Amino acid sequence: MKYHISNDSEDSSEVVVSLNGVFTYRDHGVFDNIINELQKMTKNGSLIFDLSRVEFIDSSIVGVFSLIGEKASDKNIAVYMRGANGEVRDIMCKVGFDRLFTFC
């Protein structure tokens, strides 16, 4: 899986994480960087995951996104899932992420 983190706001209030490819348990280490970015963010910010190029996710990702959701909630940061389609969106909704995150 490939990813890119962009933080274009001066006050670190909005971070966009673009993910690309197949996402399995082997890729969970990538999220250490994302969590580090989350820690730098100011309260009341937005963390946006661009999932439009993600082809597949497996169940191990549930724990990773749950951890991100908890850390974001602690800082009152809204988490958005942008562009999740087909099977990726179905899997995320089946595990309840549609109640934890905003899909757009």
Secondary structure as UniProt FT lines:
FT   STRAND          2..6
FT   TURN            10..11
FT   STRAND          14..23
FT   HELIX           25..27
FT   TURN            28..29
FT   HELIX           30..40
FT   TURN            43..44
FT   STRAND          46..57
FT   TURN            59..60
FT   HELIX           61..74
FT   TURN            75..76
FT   STRAND          78..82
FT   HELIX           86..94
FT   TURN            95..96
FT   HELIX           97..100
FT   STRAND          102..103
//
